[in-house]
Amino acid sequence: MRIVATVAALRQALTDARLAGKRIGLVPTMGYLHDGHLELVRASRAQCDVTVLSIFVNPTQFGANEDLSTYPRDLERDEQMCRDAGVSILFAPNVQEIYPACFDTYVVPGELARPLCGAHRPGHFRGVATVVCKLFNMVQPDVAFFGQKDFQQGAVVRRMTLDLNLPIEVVMVPTVREPDGLAMSSRNRYLGEDERRRALAISRGLSAALDAFRGGERDAGRLVALAREHVESIGQIQYLDLVDCDTLNPVVGLVHRPAALCVAAYVGSTRLIDNVILTPPDP
């Protein structure tokens, strides 16, 4: 595995692979890796000849009162996990490499960035779209891999890729969960023992709605209510919405198209997000 910290070194490291026509995969991360990230690496290695994993805690996607300064970081640990997982190139730039002095150009997404997390984290998806677009231009991958846990992020990135004519396939990889159902997240380390137990209400609520859907329930209101019966025990729900997978508009009435049941909730001071996809069978 090669470790590079500059765009120039990254492009040089990819020169031979590109000239040889090899398929390049990108796994963008903010580090403090877990098995959810490694599943993205496995997906990339299955589909690509070269896997680039980036580690960059992106300051432009954090709000003024969010956890940028305390976001977990352990580059030495991440490097070893990348080696063990078969990453080809680890790209670990500093902030100045990504946002040099006088940086003043941003990618501003549209309607897909407004609901859900966008309604509660102003400017978040501008930061996400900007850094992902920059990484796409730096790496120029054939395929980029994202986790379904960040469902809205995936929708925003996919739309940006289409709208800007970027020749990159965006692949969403199913959420990886702990044995008890909690979605894997770097922020799970913030949870105390009691908070960790309380956080399970999120996956229980989503599972209850998914089971009902699989059992034939199609009424959007009842599906959300089933999830809320569990999630409300946390006491700090930010949103719990059933939205169309393509438009992210709220689903009203019956679920006729693929929809995402999305939740964001605070467990103590830790904000967690999760979702399940409800896909009606073909008629």
C-alpha positions as CSV (number, residue, x, y, z in Angstrom):
1,M,0.0,0.0,0.0
2,R,1.2,3.5,-0.9
3,I,0.4,6.4,1.5
4,V,0.3,9.8,-0.1
5,A,-0.7,13.2,1.3
6,T,-0.7,15.5,-1.7
7,V,-2.7,15.7,-4.9
8,A,0.5,15.6,-7.0
9,A,1.7,12.4,-5.3
10,L,-1.7,10.9,-5.6
11,R,-1.8,11.5,-9.4
12,Q,1.7,10.1,-9.7
13,A,0.8,7.0,-7.8
14,L,-2.1,6.4,-10.2
15,T,-0.3,7.1,-13.4
16,D,0.8,3.5,-14.1
17,A,-2.7,2.1,-13.3
18,R,-4.4,4.6,-15.5
19,L,-2.0,4.0,-18.4
20,A,-2.6,0.3,-18.1
21,G,-6.3,0.8,-18.3
22,K,-7.0,-0.5,-14.8
23,R,-10.3,0.1,-13.2
24,I,-9.9,2.5,-10.2
25,G,-12.3,2.6,-7.2
26,L,-12.5,5.3,-4.6
27,V,-13.7,4.9,-1.0
28,P,-14.1,8.4,0.6
29,T,-14.0,8.4,4.4
30,M,-13.4,10.7,7.3
31,G,-11.3,8.0,9.0
32,Y,-11.6,6.2,12.3
33,L,-12.4,3.2,10.2
34,H,-14.8,0.4,11.1
35,D,-16.2,-2.6,9.3
36,G,-18.7,-0.5,7.5
37,H,-15.8,1.3,5.8
38,L,-14.1,-2.0,5.2
39,E,-17.2,-3.3,3.4
40,L,-16.8,-0.5,1.0
41,V,-13.2,-1.5,0.4
42,R,-14.3,-5.1,-0.2
43,A,-16.9,-3.9,-2.7
44,S,-14.2,-1.8,-4.5
45,R,-11.7,-4.7,-4.6
46,A,-14.4,-7.0,-6.0
47,Q,-15.2,-4.5,-8.9
48,C,-11.9,-2.6,-9.4
49,D,-8.2,-3.3,-9.9
50,V,-7.0,-0.4,-7.7
51,T,-8.7,0.8,-4.6
52,V,-8.0,4.3,-3.3
53,L,-9.2,5.1,0.2
54,S,-9.2,8.8,1.3
55,I,-9.2,9.9,4.9
56,F,-10.1,13.6,5.4
57,V,-12.2,15.1,8.2
58,N,-13.9,17.8,6.1
59,P,-14.3,21.0,8.0
60,T,-16.8,22.5,5.5
61,Q,-19.5,19.9,6.3
62,F,-19.5,20.6,10.1
63,G,-21.7,23.3,11.6
64,A,-20.5,25.9,14.2
65,N,-21.7,23.8,17.1
66,E,-20.9,20.3,15.8
67,D,-18.0,18.0,16.7
68,L,-15.3,18.9,14.2
69,S,-12.6,19.4,17.0
70,T,-13.5,16.2,18.8
71,Y,-14.3,14.0,15.8
72,P,-12.4,10.7,16.4
73,R,-9.0,10.4,14.6
74,D,-6.4,7.6,14.7
75,L,-4.4,7.6,11.4
76,E,-1.9,5.0,12.6
77,R,-4.8,2.6,13.4
78,D,-6.5,3.4,10.1
79,E,-3.3,2.8,8.1
80,Q,-3.0,-0.7,9.5
81,M,-6.6,-1.5,8.8
82,C,-6.2,-0.3,5.2
83,R,-3.1,-2.5,4.8
84,D,-5.0,-5.5,6.2
85,A,-8.0,-4.8,3.9
86,G,-5.9,-4.6,0.7
87,V,-6.2,-0.9,0.0
88,S,-3.9,0.0,-2.9
89,I,-3.4,3.7,-2.1
90,L,-4.3,5.6,1.1
91,F,-4.8,9.4,0.4
92,A,-4.5,11.3,3.7
93,P,-4.2,15.1,2.9
94,N,-4.3,17.9,5.4
95,V,-6.7,20.8,5.3
96,Q,-4.4,23.1,3.3
97,E,-4.1,20.5,0.6
98,I,-7.8,20.4,0.1
99,Y,-8.7,24.0,0.8
100,P,-5.6,26.1,0.0
101,A,-5.4,29.8,0.8
102,C,-8.1,31.9,-0.9
103,F,-10.2,28.9,-1.7
104,D,-13.6,30.3,-2.8
105,T,-15.4,27.9,-5.0
106,Y,-18.2,25.5,-3.7
107,V,-20.6,23.0,-5.2
108,V,-24.1,23.9,-4.0
109,P,-26.6,21.1,-4.3
110,G,-30.3,21.8,-4.9
111,E,-33.6,20.3,-3.7
112,L,-32.2,16.9,-2.6
113,A,-30.1,18.7,0.1
114,R,-33.1,20.5,1.7
115,P,-35.0,17.9,3.7
116,L,-33.9,15.5,6.4
117,C,-30.3,16.3,7.5
118,G,-30.3,19.3,5.2
119,A,-33.1,21.0,7.2
120,H,-31.2,20.6,10.4
121,R,-27.6,21.1,9.3
122,P,-27.4,24.3,7.2
123,G,-24.5,24.2,4.7
124,H,-23.7,20.5,5.4
125,F,-24.3,19.2,2.0
126,R,-22.6,22.1,0.3
127,G,-19.5,20.9,2.2
128,V,-20.1,17.3,1.3
129,A,-20.7,18.0,-2.4
130,T,-17.7,20.3,-2.6
131,V,-15.2,17.8,-1.0
132,V,-16.6,14.8,-2.9
133,C,-16.4,16.7,-6.2
134,K,-12.8,17.7,-5.4
135,L,-11.9,14.0,-4.5
136,F,-13.5,12.9,-7.7
137,N,-11.4,15.3,-9.7
138,M,-8.2,14.4,-7.8
139,V,-8.6,10.6,-8.1
140,Q,-10.7,10.4,-11.3
141,P,-12.1,7.0,-10.3
142,D,-14.2,4.8,-12.4
143,V,-16.4,3.9,-9.4
144,A,-17.0,5.5,-6.0
145,F,-18.4,3.6,-3.1
146,F,-20.6,5.1,-0.3
147,G,-22.6,3.5,2.5
148,Q,-26.4,3.4,2.6
149,K,-26.4,4.6,6.2
150,D,-25.7,8.1,4.8
151,F,-28.6,7.7,2.4
152,Q,-29.2,11.4,1.7
153,Q,-25.5,11.9,1.1
154,G,-25.6,9.2,-1.5
155,A,-28.6,10.8,-3.2
156,V,-26.9,14.2,-3.3
157,V,-23.6,12.8,-4.6
158,R,-25.4,10.7,-7.3
159,R,-27.3,13.8,-8.5
160,M,-24.2,15.9,-8.5
161,T,-22.4,13.3,-10.5
162,L,-25.2,13.2,-13.1
163,D,-25.7,17.0,-13.2
164,L,-22.0,17.8,-13.7
165,N,-21.5,15.0,-16.2
166,L,-18.8,13.3,-14.1
167,P,-17.9,9.9,-15.7
168,I,-18.1,8.1,-12.4
169,E,-20.4,5.3,-11.3
170,V,-21.7,5.8,-7.7
171,V,-22.3,2.6,-5.8
172,M,-24.3,2.5,-2.6
173,V,-23.3,-0.4,-0.3
174,P,-25.8,-1.8,2.3
175,T,-25.4,-0.6,5.9
176,V,-23.2,-2.8,8.0
177,R,-24.6,-3.3,11.5
178,E,-23.4,-4.5,14.9
179,P,-24.7,-7.9,16.0
180,D,-27.4,-6.2,18.0
181,G,-28.6,-4.1,15.0
182,L,-27.0,-0.8,15.6
183,A,-25.7,0.8,12.4
184,M,-21.9,1.0,12.5
185,S,-20.7,4.6,12.8
186,S,-17.5,6.3,13.9
187,R,-19.6,8.3,16.3
188,N,-20.7,5.2,18.2
189,R,-17.6,5.5,20.3
190,Y,-19.2,8.6,22.0
191,L,-21.9,6.4,23.5
192,G,-21.8,5.4,27.1
193,E,-23.0,1.9,28.1
194,D,-26.6,3.1,28.9
195,E,-26.7,5.3,25.8
196,R,-25.5,2.4,23.7
197,R,-28.5,0.3,24.9
198,R,-30.9,3.2,24.3
199,A,-29.6,3.7,20.8
200,L,-30.9,0.3,19.8
201,A,-34.4,1.7,19.7
202,I,-33.5,3.2,16.3
203,S,-32.8,-0.1,14.6
204,R,-35.7,-1.7,16.4
205,G,-38.1,0.9,15.1
206,L,-36.8,0.7,11.5
207,S,-37.0,-3.1,11.7
208,A,-40.5,-3.0,12.9
209,A,-41.6,-0.9,10.0
210,L,-39.6,-3.0,7.5
211,D,-41.2,-6.2,8.9
212,A,-44.7,-4.7,8.6
213,F,-43.9,-3.6,5.0
214,R,-42.7,-7.1,4.1
215,G,-45.9,-8.4,5.6
216,G,-48.0,-6.2,3.3
217,E,-48.5,-2.9,5.1
218,R,-48.3,-0.1,2.6
219,D,-49.8,2.9,4.4
220,A,-47.0,5.4,4.9
221,G,-48.5,6.9,8.1
222,R,-48.8,3.6,9.8
223,L,-45.3,2.5,8.8
224,V,-43.8,5.7,10.3
225,A,-46.0,5.3,13.4
226,L,-44.7,1.7,13.9
227,A,-41.1,3.0,13.8
228,R,-41.9,5.9,16.1
229,E,-43.3,3.6,18.8
230,H,-39.8,2.4,19.4
231,V,-37.6,5.4,18.4
232,E,-39.6,7.9,20.6
233,S,-38.2,6.2,23.7
234,I,-34.9,7.9,23.0
235,G,-36.7,11.2,23.5
236,Q,-34.7,13.4,21.1
237,I,-35.9,12.6,17.6
238,Q,-34.7,15.1,15.1
239,Y,-36.6,13.6,12.2
240,L,-38.4,10.4,11.3
241,D,-39.6,10.6,7.7
242,L,-40.6,8.2,4.9
243,V,-39.4,9.7,1.6
244,D,-39.3,8.7,-2.0
245,C,-35.9,7.3,-2.9
246,D,-35.4,9.4,-6.0
247,T,-36.9,12.8,-5.0
248,L,-36.7,12.6,-1.2
249,N,-40.2,14.1,-1.1
250,P,-42.4,12.8,1.7
251,V,-44.5,9.7,0.9
252,V,-48.2,10.4,1.5
253,G,-50.8,7.6,1.3
254,L,-49.6,4.2,0.0
255,V,-46.0,3.2,-0.8
256,H,-46.0,2.5,-4.5
257,R,-42.3,3.2,-5.3
258,P,-39.0,2.5,-3.4
259,A,-39.0,4.7,-0.3
260,A,-36.5,5.3,2.5
261,L,-37.5,5.4,6.1
262,C,-34.9,7.8,7.6
263,V,-34.2,8.8,11.1
264,A,-31.9,11.1,13.0
265,A,-31.9,11.2,16.8
266,Y,-29.8,12.3,19.6
267,V,-28.8,9.7,22.2
268,G,-27.3,11.9,24.9
269,S,-25.2,14.4,23.0
270,T,-24.5,12.0,20.1
271,R,-26.4,12.4,16.9
272,L,-27.0,9.1,15.1
273,I,-28.7,8.5,11.7
274,D,-30.0,5.3,10.1
275,N,-32.5,4.2,7.5
276,V,-34.1,1.2,5.8
277,I,-35.2,1.0,2.2
278,L,-38.8,-0.2,1.5
279,T,-39.1,-1.6,-2.1
280,P,-42.5,-2.8,-3.3
281,P,-42.4,-6.0,-5.3
282,D,-42.8,-5.7,-9.0
283,P,-46.4,-5.9,-10.1
